[in-house]
Amino acid sequence: MAECDVLVIGCGPAGLTAAGYAARAGYSVIAIDSLAPGGQLLYIDEIENYPGTGKTSGYALAESFEKEAVSFGTRIEFWGAKSIRKDGNLFHVRTTGEEVTAKAVIFAAGAAHSHLGCPGEEEYQGKGVSYCATCDGPFFKGKTIAVVGGGDTALTDAIYLSKLGKEVIVIHRRNEFRAQKVLQDRLRAQENVSLELGKTVKSINGSGSNVTSITLSDGSEKKVDAVFIFVGIVPNSGLLDGFAELERGFVVTDGHMRTSVPGLFAAGDVRTTPFRQVVTAAGDGAAAAHSADEYIQSLR
């Protein structure tokens, strides 16, 4: 049995920031994650839009987050969370390691991008395959870019990428987009955008070090330098199903990161938020730690 003031579930940017802030405020903090600290950062080859860092790798930034959290006194354990319950003012979280008892819990388990599952997708992730236009789009200025998806996110990011790339090819498995009409109109107004509707990506091809083309379901091959995939995102919120309020799987919070359960806070990609970036996740983590501090103080 492990005891702490604040338990952080998830060691991505949101979780590690929350852990660091809470530990720096003098609380005993345990942060758990079944994988290596860093979350989605570990899948990003280069980052150049995290303030104050310049161009760096996702791994290096993740390592920096981890070192800072530990320097303030955070205890990091490679445990997965299996169940959560609240008894009075204490939370009890069963993990793959020890059971943890805490006064407050910050849930920062993140979300996973839905994948196409086609050959080459995993191999070229970080080498031309991306799930974040604002993160990686600037690396492909003047290049040919493929965008896969037909929802609001896909079209919004395709429009953004059209301002960077020489050519943008939008591929959608249906003959009509699901996105709002205003977005469809804006997309079609871009002179460097072409559409491949009613088709899917059968494979992503490359040289071993970078993407060179994609093969579509009709057998045609398109030469591209990057493939941006926007076919949905899946929040890692299963632990809270039936325990806290969720909306389409995302944890509902207010602006203070408070959930429907007093003492339980959520931060980062797993919560309802209109924008998912490393910097916003870190901001969520700081806000969650501040709110956890206020909550624990109210128990005294």
Order of alpha helices (4+ residues) and beta strands (2+ residues): beta-alpha-beta-alpha-beta-beta-beta-beta-beta-beta-alpha-beta-alpha-beta-alpha-beta-beta-beta-beta-beta-beta-beta-beta-beta-alpha
